[in-house]
Amino acid sequence: MNRLFISVEGIDGAGKSTHIAAMVEALRGSGHTVCQTREPGGTPLAEALREMVLHTPMDALTESLLIFAARRDHISQVIQPALARGAVVVCDRFTDATFAYQGGGHGFDLEVLSRLEQWVQVQPGSALLQPALTLWFDLPAQVAAQRLSGARIPDKFEAQPQAFFENVIAGYARRARLEPQRFVRIHADQPPDGVRAEVLAALRTRGLVTV
Ligand code: TMP
C-alpha cells in the first residue's frame, strides 16, 4: 500500500514547489489519482498548528511535539484514507524534515524524534508508515540563500542563517544514508529542465509514470 506514498524534501529555496506541480501532472497523465498535500499541514487542525510552528518562537521539543501532532492528524485524516483508496500521495515534506530541521538544524535529540516517529507513524499490525520514495532536492545552502534573498517576507525557518541550513542538509544526508533504497537525491543546483528530468526518471524507475 505504501508503494504509492511519495515525499519531497529539501532546504528552503531548493525549488520543490515548481517540480511538485509537474510531478502531479505526470502522475495524473499516467492514469493515477493523486492526493497532493504538505507538512506541516494538510488538514484544518494541522494547518492551524503550521501557522504556530512557522511564526511563534518556541523550544525544539515544543516545536517537535506540535509538528508530530499535526502529522498524526494528517496521517489519519488524509494520508491513510488516500492510500487505502489507491491514490498516489505526494507530500511536500514529511518526517525526514523533522529529523533535518529540528534534529539537524536545532540539534534536537534524535532519539526523542525516533520515539515520536514510532508513536505517530505506527500502523496496526504492520510496519511504520513511511514514504516508499523520497525525492531529496539537494543544493548548497549558499545557493538556496541567494535564491531566497528578497523573495518574500521570510518565516521563522527561512530567516535562519546559512549555518543552520548546512546542519539541515547534514540531517537529510544522515537520513538518506540510513535508508538509501527510499531516498533519491535530486541535483537541484541545475537548470529546471535537468531537475525535472531527474524527478521523472525517479518516478519512471519506480513504475509510477510512463512519460
Ligand atoms: P514549506 O515552506 O516547505 O512548506 O515548509 C515549512 C517550513 O517548516 C520549512 O521551513 C521547514 C519547516 N519544517 C520543519 O521545521 N519541520 C518539519 O517537520 C516540517 C515538515 C517542516
Boltz pocket constraint, residues with backbone or C-beta under 6 A from the ligand:
constraints:
  - pocket:
      binder: B
      contacts: [[A, 12], [A, 38], [A, 39], [A, 40], [A, 54], [A, 67], [A, 92], [A, 93], [A, 94], [A, 95], [A, 96], [A, 97], [A, 98], [A, 99], [A, 101], [A, 102], [A, 157], [A, 158]]
      max_distance: 6.0
